[in-house]
Amino acid sequence: MVRVFDAQTTSSRSFPLGGADFVSFDPSGRLVVATGGAIYFEAAQGVLDVQYEGNVHGLAVSGGRVWFASGSELGMIEGTHVSITSGQHLSGSARLAAHRAATCG
């Protein structure tokens, strides 16, 4: 079960999904959940829709995109478009982390 709490409205919503390894929000505020076998995005109807199926072992949101590790490849989801490398040979111990751009001023 994945449960999202909204501190502003003091409400919550639940999604019946087992095995969630990574949870985040995309740049538009949609819930993103990754299990070992798929990445799900929250749909307008309040359900989780599969966006990618594969061996997922990392998830990060950065630069307006959702990045993920799948097997030995690096993938990206922007909107509904999924891209994945071929022959990247990522290490199984590689970890993804979001990066915040530095601001000057």
C-alpha positions as protocol buffer text, in pm:
chain_id: "A"
residue {
  index: 1
  type: MET
  ca { x: 0 y: 0 z: 0 }
}
residue {
  index: 2
  type: VAL
  ca { x: 125 y: 348 z: -89 }
}
residue {
  index: 3
  type: ARG
  ca { x: -30 y: 632 z: 113 }
}
residue {
  index: 4
  type: VAL
  ca { x: 14 y: 1002 z: 33 }
}
residue {
  index: 5
  type: PHE
  ca { x: -51 y: 1264 z: 300 }
}
residue {
  index: 6
  type: ASP
  ca { x: -135 y: 1624 z: 206 }
}
residue {
  index: 7
  type: ALA
  ca { x: -27 y: 1848 z: 494 }
}
residue {
  index: 8
  type: GLN
  ca { x: -210 y: 2152 z: 355 }
}
residue {
  index: 9
  type: THR
  ca { x: -550 y: 1986 z: 339 }
}
residue {
  index: 10
  type: THR
  ca { x: -479 y: 1724 z: 611 }
}
residue {
  index: 11
  type: SER
  ca { x: -613 y: 1461 z: 372 }
}
residue {
  index: 12
  type: SER
  ca { x: -464 y: 1138 z: 246 }
}
residue {
  index: 13
  type: ARG
  ca { x: -511 y: 901 z: -43 }
}
residue {
  index: 14
  type: SER
  ca { x: -408 y: 538 z: -77 }
}
residue {
  index: 15
  type: PHE
  ca { x: -302 y: 318 z: -366 }
}
residue {
  index: 16
  type: PRO
  ca { x: -315 y: -63 z: -335 }
}
residue {
  index: 17
  type: LEU
  ca { x: 32 y: -149 z: -464 }
}
residue {
  index: 18
  type: GLY
  ca { x: 271 y: -388 z: -296 }
}
residue {
  index: 19
  type: GLY
  ca { x: 648 y: -386 z: -322 }
}
residue {
  index: 20
  type: ALA
  ca { x: 709 y: -12 z: -362 }
}
residue {
  index: 21
  type: ASP
  ca { x: 1086 y: 46 z: -354 }
}
residue {
  index: 22
  type: PHE
  ca { x: 1095 y: 414 z: -458 }
}
residue {
  index: 23
  type: VAL
  ca { x: 837 y: 691 z: -431 }
}
residue {
  index: 24
  type: SER
  ca { x: 861 y: 1049 z: -556 }
}
residue {
  index: 25
  type: PHE
  ca { x: 664 y: 1321 z: -736 }
}
residue {
  index: 26
  type: ASP
  ca { x: 726 y: 1427 z: -1096 }
}
residue {
  index: 27
  type: PRO
  ca { x: 774 y: 1796 z: -1184 }
}
residue {
  index: 28
  type: SER
  ca { x: 397 y: 1840 z: -1229 }
}
residue {
  index: 29
  type: GLY
  ca { x: 323 y: 1693 z: -885 }
}
residue {
  index: 30
  type: ARG
  ca { x: 206 y: 1348 z: -994 }
}
residue {
  index: 31
  type: LEU
  ca { x: 294 y: 1057 z: -768 }
}
residue {
  index: 32
  type: VAL
  ca { x: 561 y: 825 z: -914 }
}
residue {
  index: 33
  type: VAL
  ca { x: 611 y: 478 z: -764 }
}
residue {
  index: 34
  type: ALA
  ca { x: 870 y: 219 z: -865 }
}
residue {
  index: 35
  type: THR
  ca { x: 865 y: -147 z: -774 }
}
residue {
  index: 36
  type: GLY
  ca { x: 1130 y: -397 z: -875 }
}
residue {
  index: 37
  type: GLY
  ca { x: 939 y: -462 z: -1198 }
}
residue {
  index: 38
  type: ALA
  ca { x: 767 y: -140 z: -1304 }
}
residue {
  index: 39
  type: ILE
  ca { x: 725 y: 237 z: -1273 }
}
residue {
  index: 40
  type: TYR
  ca { x: 378 y: 375 z: -1210 }
}
residue {
  index: 41
  type: PHE
  ca { x: 244 y: 731 z: -1244 }
}
residue {
  index: 42
  type: GLU
  ca { x: -66 y: 864 z: -1077 }
}
residue {
  index: 43
  type: ALA
  ca { x: -339 y: 917 z: -1336 }
}
residue {
  index: 44
  type: ALA
  ca { x: -611 y: 1180 z: -1330 }
}
residue {
  index: 45
  type: GLN
  ca { x: -859 y: 920 z: -1206 }
}
residue {
  index: 46
  type: GLY
  ca { x: -655 y: 867 z: -888 }
}
residue {
  index: 47
  type: VAL
  ca { x: -516 y: 531 z: -998 }
}
residue {
  index: 48
  type: LEU
  ca { x: -160 y: 421 z: -1076 }
}
residue {
  index: 49
  type: ASP
  ca { x: -86 y: 353 z: -1443 }
}
residue {
  index: 50
  type: VAL
  ca { x: 219 y: 158 z: -1561 }
}
residue {
  index: 51
  type: GLN
  ca { x: 463 y: 383 z: -1752 }
}
residue {
  index: 52
  type: TYR
  ca { x: 753 y: 137 z: -1777 }
}
residue {
  index: 53
  type: GLU
  ca { x: 800 y: -236 z: -1715 }
}
residue {
  index: 54
  type: GLY
  ca { x: 1143 y: -381 z: -1645 }
}
residue {
  index: 55
  type: ASN
  ca { x: 1398 y: -448 z: -1372 }
}
residue {
  index: 56
  type: VAL
  ca { x: 1390 y: -113 z: -1187 }
}
residue {
  index: 57
  type: HIS
  ca { x: 1654 y: -53 z: -918 }
}
residue {
  index: 58
  type: GLY
  ca { x: 1670 y: 326 z: -895 }
}
residue {
  index: 59
  type: LEU
  ca { x: 1449 y: 633 z: -931 }
}
residue {
  index: 60
  type: ALA
  ca { x: 1516 y: 1008 z: -905 }
}
residue {
  index: 61
  type: VAL
  ca { x: 1341 y: 1322 z: -1023 }
}
residue {
  index: 62
  type: SER
  ca { x: 1572 y: 1594 z: -1150 }
}
residue {
  index: 63
  type: GLY
  ca { x: 1583 y: 1855 z: -1425 }
}
residue {
  index: 64
  type: GLY
  ca { x: 1214 y: 1821 z: -1505 }
}
residue {
  index: 65
  type: ARG
  ca { x: 1248 y: 1448 z: -1573 }
}
residue {
  index: 66
  type: VAL
  ca { x: 1205 y: 1119 z: -1395 }
}
residue {
  index: 67
  type: TRP
  ca { x: 1527 y: 916 z: -1418 }
}
residue {
  index: 68
  type: PHE
  ca { x: 1549 y: 544 z: -1346 }
}
residue {
  index: 69
  type: ALA
  ca { x: 1795 y: 258 z: -1351 }
}
residue {
  index: 70
  type: SER
  ca { x: 1679 y: -62 z: -1517 }
}
residue {
  index: 71
  type: GLY
  ca { x: 1918 y: -354 z: -1526 }
}
residue {
  index: 72
  type: SER
  ca { x: 2240 y: -207 z: -1665 }
}
residue {
  index: 73
  type: GLU
  ca { x: 2066 y: 83 z: -1843 }
}
residue {
  index: 74
  type: LEU
  ca { x: 1963 y: 439 z: -1758 }
}
residue {
  index: 75
  type: GLY
  ca { x: 1614 y: 554 z: -1845 }
}
residue {
  index: 76
  type: MET
  ca { x: 1421 y: 878 z: -1850 }
}
residue {
  index: 77
  type: ILE
  ca { x: 1052 y: 963 z: -1851 }
}
residue {
  index: 78
  type: GLU
  ca { x: 941 y: 1307 z: -1962 }
}
residue {
  index: 79
  type: GLY
  ca { x: 565 y: 1347 z: -1969 }
}
residue {
  index: 80
  type: THR
  ca { x: 451 y: 1016 z: -2118 }
}
residue {
  index: 81
  type: HIS
  ca { x: 765 y: 960 z: -2328 }
}
residue {
  index: 82
  type: VAL
  ca { x: 1003 y: 687 z: -2205 }
}
residue {
  index: 83
  type: SER
  ca { x: 1365 y: 669 z: -2327 }
}
residue {
  index: 84
  type: ILE
  ca { x: 1625 y: 412 z: -2221 }
}
residue {
  index: 85
  type: THR
  ca { x: 1990 y: 365 z: -2311 }
}
residue {
  index: 86
  type: SER
  ca { x: 2129 y: 62 z: -2486 }
}
residue {
  index: 87
  type: GLY
  ca { x: 2470 y: -68 z: -2386 }
}
residue {
  index: 88
  type: GLN
  ca { x: 2528 y: 176 z: -2097 }
}
residue {
  index: 89
  type: HIS
  ca { x: 2650 y: -104 z: -1866 }
}
residue {
  index: 90
  type: LEU
  ca { x: 2561 y: 65 z: -1536 }
}
residue {
  index: 91
  type: SER
  ca { x: 2700 y: -108 z: -1231 }
}
residue {
  index: 92
  type: GLY
  ca { x: 2446 y: -289 z: -1017 }
}
residue {
  index: 93
  type: SER
  ca { x: 2572 y: -80 z: -725 }
}
residue {
  index: 94
  type: ALA
  ca { x: 2511 y: 253 z: -904 }
}
residue {
  index: 95
  type: ARG
  ca { x: 2267 y: 485 z: -725 }
}
residue {
  index: 96
  type: LEU
  ca { x: 2056 y: 768 z: -861 }
}
residue {
  index: 97
  type: ALA
  ca { x: 2019 y: 1097 z: -674 }
}
residue {
  index: 98
  type: ALA
  ca { x: 1831 y: 1415 z: -759 }
}
residue {
  index: 99
  type: HIS
  ca { x: 2031 y: 1733 z: -812 }
}
residue {
  index: 100
  type: ARG
  ca { x: 1917 y: 2083 z: -732 }
}
residue {
  index: 101
  type: ALA
  ca { x: 2058 y: 2355 z: -952 }
}
residue {
  index: 102
  type: ALA
  ca { x: 2252 y: 2621 z: -765 }
}
residue {
  index: 103
  type: THR
  ca { x: 2112 y: 2971 z: -783 }
}
residue {
  index: 104
  type: CYS
  ca { x: 2304 y: 3294 z: -765 }
}
residue {
  index: 105
  type: GLY
  ca { x: 2163 y: 3622 z: -665 }
}
